[in-house]
Amino acid sequence: MSVALLGAPVVLAAGPRFTKTEPVAGQPVVADNTTGLAWQGCAAGLSGSACATGSVTTYTWQNALKYCEGLTWGNQTDWRLPNVGELDSIVDDRRVSPSIDTTAFPATPNNYFWSSSSYAGGTTNAWVVSFSYGNVGSLYKADTYYVRCVRGGP
């Protein structure tokens, strides 16, 4: 459906933003109906429909890349660490602590998540997204932060 707003067409989204499925018991996958990306429904280390099983795990940037590349989740093996734009796309600016849709992404830690994007201002840093307030920044690659893998896209 589209409507005209001051002469410019505006497309209104029909239906929910996210669709959550569980192709393998305990391994939820969240489809983003806006971007077409599929997300690991739980942060790394967690599983279950409510992401309440296990312990959330942190990784260095290099190990985060390896974790996603080696992940088998929801019967899929083509997971990767999201770039900063993809990761920022699931921030919900209407929420804080966490700033993400908690129905689609339960038990998301209120902290930084790695992106695959290196920081151009210094190769020892990479871009991160905080799901506490939804801010984006760069942090030292040797530090450890949370991971959520993605598949699909370009």
N, C-alpha and C positions, 0 to 999 in steps of 0.2 A: 504494500500500500504506500502511496506517496501523496503528499499534500504540498501545496504551494505556500511558502512563507516569504513574504515580500518579493514575490515573483520567482524565487528559486525553489526548485523541487527538493523536498526533504523526504528521504526514504525512512519509513518507520519499520523497525524490526518486528517481525511476527513471531510469536512464540518465545520460549525461554532462551537465554544466552547460552547456557550449558546443558548438555545431556550426559548424564552419568550412567554408565553400564558396568557390568562386572562379568566380562567374558570368561574369566577364571575366578573361582571362588577366592575372595580375599584380595583380589587385584583389580580395584576399580580403575576405570579409564574415563576421562572426562573429555567429551567432544565440545570444542568451542564452535558454536553455530555461526559466529561472526567471522572468525579468521580461518576456519577449516582445520585448525590444528587439533591434535589429540594429546592430552596431558596425562601423565602418571597421576592417578587420583590421590595418592598419598606421598608425602615427603619421603625421601630415601630412608630406609630403615623401618618404616611403618607399613602395615598391611591391614586388611580387613575392611569391611564395608564402611565403618566409621573411622578407619585408620587408627584404631586403638590397640593393635597388636604390634609388639616389638618396641624398639627404642629408636627414636629419630637419630640419624647419624649425620655427622659433619665431615667434610672432605676438604683437602686443599683443592685449588683450582684444577691442577693437573689430574688428580685422582677423581675429581668430579667428572671431567671429560671421559676418563676411562670407565667410570661407573656407568654412565649413560650409554656409552658405546657397547658395553658388555651386558646391558640389561635385557632380560627376557621378562616381559610383564604383559598380562592380558593376551597371551599367545602371540605377541609381537616381539621382534628382535631389532627393529630399525629405529630404536630410540637414540636421541642425542641430547646434549646440553643445549637449552634454548639460547638464542642471541638476546641481547638486552631488550630490544624492541618487543620480541615475542613474550619475554618474561614480564615486562611492564604492562603488556596488554591484558593480563589477568588481574592486575591491581584493581580493586574497587575503591575509588576515592571517597565513596560515601561511608566507608567503614574505617575503623582503626582497631588495632590490636586484636585480631589481624585485619589487614586491609585487603580482604579477599572474600569471595562468596564462600561462606563456611558450610553451606549445604553441598555445594559441588566439591569443595576442598576442605573437608573437616580436619581438625587437629593440626592446622598449619602453624608452625612456630612463628612467633612475633620477632623475627630477626632477618638477617640477610640470607639471600639465596644467590648462588653463583649463576652468571650467564657465561656463554662461550666467548663473549666479546672482550678482547684485550683492550686495555686503555691506551690510546694513542700517545698520551702524554708521558708514558713510562711503561715499558714492557714488563716490568715486575708487578704491574697491577692489572686487574680485570674489572669489568663492570658488574655490579651487584644490584639487586632490588630488595628493599626491605619491605616485608609484609607486616611491619608494625604500623608505619604511617604511609607506606607506598612510595617512599623516596628512592631515587636512583643515585648511586655513587660508585666510586672505584675504591677497591681495597687490595691489599697485598696478596698475591697469589699463593704464598706459602701459609697464610692463615687458613683456618677451617671455618666453613659456613655450610648452610643447608643446600640440598639439591632436589629439584623436581625436573624430571626429564620430559621431553616432548617428541612428537613424531609428526611427519607431514610438513607441508609448506614448501618453500623454494629449496 
